[in-house]
Amino acid sequence: MHGTKQDRQLPMYGSKGIGIQHGRLEMHGKPRDFTWTMLSTTAEAGATEITLMDAVDWVIGEELVIASTDFDMNQAETRHITAVSLNRKTLTLDKPLKYLHYSAVETYGDHQFPMRAEVGLLTRNVKY
């Protein structure tokens, strides 16, 4: 998966890809319980900890993304984990958040709508 946009391209595939003819590709990595979850409480701008809906198997040093809950998609933030609570739901981040990431359940009439920032694990354990 090396090269540039200017490299020679294969029709319909572009300049980068994995191609197999008369064979089989297998990729193995450690199974993960969750690669995506949501915040259980709002994370304020300046926060260095986030609390998640699910207990995760994420570990110190892994990278995560917290989705924007604003109209500005550029408020999504990536951080590295520096500590994990015993219940595996509270993560300490390597630097404070720049933006607020909302998490609550909104009620309109008889309907409830979960409005929670998504949190995703960016670190992958299948390496080339």
N, C-alpha and C positions, 0 to 999 in steps of 0.2 A: 504494500500500500504506500509506496513511495513515488514521488514524481511531482510534476506540476501540471497546470491546466494545458500547457502547450505540448505535453507528451502525445505521441501518436495514440489515436483512439480506435477502439473496436466498435463496429456498428452496433448501436442500441445499448452498449455497455459503458461507453466513456473510456477514460484513461486509467481507471482504477477498478479493480474488482477481483473476485475469487471465481475462477472457472474450473470446473471439473468435468472431464469426459471419461466415461467408462470407469468411474471410481466412486468413492464415498468420502465425504468430509465429516469429521466428528470434532466437536469442540467440547472440552470438559472444564468445568470450574466448580468451585464450592457452591452448592445450592444455597440461596439466600431466602430467608423467610419473607422479607419485604424489601423491595427496591423502591417502592413509593408508599407514602402514607400522608397524613395531614397533621397540621398543628392542632393540638387540643385546646390551646389558649393563645390569645393574640400575643405576638412577639413585637414589642415596642422598638422603635428606632433606638439604638444604643444598647440593646440587650446583647448579652454574651451567652445566654442559655435559651434553648427552645424546648418545649414540651410537646411530645407527639401523641397521637391517638393510639398507636400500636407500640408494643414492645418490640424493638428491632435488634438484629444481631450485628449492627454496625459497630465498628471498633475505632479506637483512637488512630488518627492519621488519615482516615478515609475522607473523601470529599463529597459534599452534598450540595444541592441547590434548593433554595426556598423560592417558590414561585411568587410573582408579584400579585398583590390583591388590589392594585391601583389600575387605572386606565393606562398607565405607562408601563408597558411590558419590560422596559429597561430597569425596572425596580426589582427584578429577580436577582437574587444574590447567591454566590457560591462561597462556601466556607469549609474549613477543615475541622474535624472533631478533635477536641483536646481532652475530653473526659465524657464518660457515660455513667449515668446513675445506676444504682443496683437494680431498680425496676426496669431498666433499659428503655425508659420513655423520655428521660431528660438528657439532652446533649449539651455540652459546653463547647462553644465555638472559639476559633483561633483569633477572631477579632469582632468588635461590635457590629451589629447590623446598621446599615445606613438608613433603612426605610422600615416603616411599620408593615407587618404582615398580619392581616386580620384573621380571626378565627372565632366564630360564634354561630348560633342557630337563630335565624331571623324568622319572625312569625308575622304573617300577613293574613288576616282573617282566620280561617280554619286551617291554613297551610303553614307548615314549617319548612324552611329551606336552610340546609347546612351551607354556610359561607366560610370555607376554611382554606387557608393557603396549603397547597400541596408541597411536600418535601420529598425530594428524590435523591437516591444514592447515585452518584456519578462514578465512583470507583468501581472498576470491573476486575474480576479475577481471572478472566481468560486473557492471556498475554500472548503476543507473537514473539 
